[in-house]
């Protein structure tokens, strides 16, 4: 089975065919709606067994968006 990457979610026709989601230079582009659509596509593919994460990382219950730079490097590794 082929793994689906984040980049492949952008190839979904619901995104690729709508400039509101696919063209950042479009005045109608909406980052929040794009995120919500990407998220729904991800969960749809996950539910149907079409999405497999490349790597699973244990954040020990912490939200990565609220972690310090030092914690992020410890959990995710340096660049």
N, C-alpha and C positions, 0 to 999 in steps of 0.2 A: 504494500500500500504506500502511495506517495505521501510524504509529509507536507502539510500546508504551512507555509511561513506567513509572517505578518504581511510581507509584501504581496503575497498571493491574494490576500483578502481585498486588496485594492483593485485586483483584476475582476472582482465580482461585478457582474453587469449592473447591479443596483448602485454601485459606486462609479464604475468606469463610464457609464452612460449619462451620468448626471453631474454637470459642472459644479453644482452646489456642494458636491462631495469630493470631486476629483480635481478641480482647478482652483488652486489657492489664489490665483490672480483675479478670479471672478468675484465681482462685488457681492454676489449672492452666497459665496462660500461661507459655510458655518462650521467652525471647528467642533462645537459641542454636538451638533446634529451628526457630523461625520463620525465622531467618537461613538455616539450611541448606535449608529448603524453598524460600524465596525464591530462593536461589542455584541450586537445581536447576531451578526453573521458568525462571529467566533463561537458563541454559545450554540447556534444552530448546527454548525459543523461539528462541534464537540459532542453534542447530543446524538448526532448521526454517525459518530465514529469516523469522521472525515478529517479531524484535526488532532494531531499529536504534538505536544510541546517538544521543542528541540531539547530543552533542558528544564528540569524542575528544580527550583531553588527553595529551600526552607528558610523563611524569614523569621521563624520562631514567633509567629503571631503578630509581628510588627508590620505596619503599613509602609512599604518602601518609599512612598512619597513623604513620609514623616521621619525617615531615618536620616541621621547625620551622614556627612560624606565619609567619615571614618567607618561607620557601621556598614555603609553601602560597599565600600572597598572590602571589608572583612567578609561580607556575605556573598557578594557578586564577583569579587576579584578586581584587581587593577586592570586598567586598559592595556 
